[in-house]
Amino acid sequence: MDPFQMVVLIVAISVGAGVYQTYLKTKANSRADETTQADVTSMRDEISKLKERVRVLETIVTDKDRALSEEIRKLA
């Protein structure tokens, strides 16, 4: 085997190893992305539920009947 063929072989092996490493990293990242996407979906659901609860609490606190009953209670 002459030196030129040896250099070409070493370069080919190096490039192949780099491509394989990139493939493995991409595969690992895609699994992590799926997990992250599931977490994001779960958090969005929880946020929408919390927003609804806050909306209900705001309605209770700003209710006119509640304010009237509070004024009556203060007078008594």
N, C-alpha and C positions, 0 to 999 in steps of 0.2 A: 504494500500500500504506500503510495507516494505521499509526500507532505500536503499537497493540494487536496487530495481526497480526504485526508485526515482532518484538515481544517474545515472542509465542507461538512463532514460528518459531525464534528463537534458543534458547529453552528446549527445544524439541523436538529441535533438532540437538544441544544439549549432553547431554541425557538419552540420546539415541541413541548418541552417541560413548562415553558412560560405560558403557552396556550392552555395546557392542561390545568395549571394552577389558576388561571383566570376562569376557566370553566368551573372548577370546584368552588371558587369564591362566589361566582354568580349563582350557582345552585344553592349555596348556603344563604345568600342574601335573599333569594326568592322565597325560601322557607320562612325567613325572618319577616319578610314583607307580608306574607299571609297572616302570620301571628299578629303583626302590628295592625293590619287592616281589621282583624277581628276585634282587637282592643279598641280601635277607633270607633267601630260600629257600636260596641257596647257602651263606650263613653258618650256617644251622641244620644243613644237611647236614654241613658241616665240623665243627661243634661236636659233633654226635652221633658222628662218626668219632673225634674227639679224646677224647671221654668213653670210648668203647670201648677205645681204646689205653691210657688211664690205668687203666681197670679191669683190663686184661691185665697192665700193669706192676705194679699193686698185688698182683695174684694171684701174680706171679713173686716179688716181694719178700717177701711174707708166707707163702710156701709153706713147710710144715713140713720137707719133705725138704731144701730149701735151707738152712734153719736148722740142721738136723742135720749136713749136709755142712760147713757153716761151722764148727760146733763141732769136728768131727773135724779139719778143717784147722788150727784153732787149737791143738789138742792135739799135732799132729805137728811 
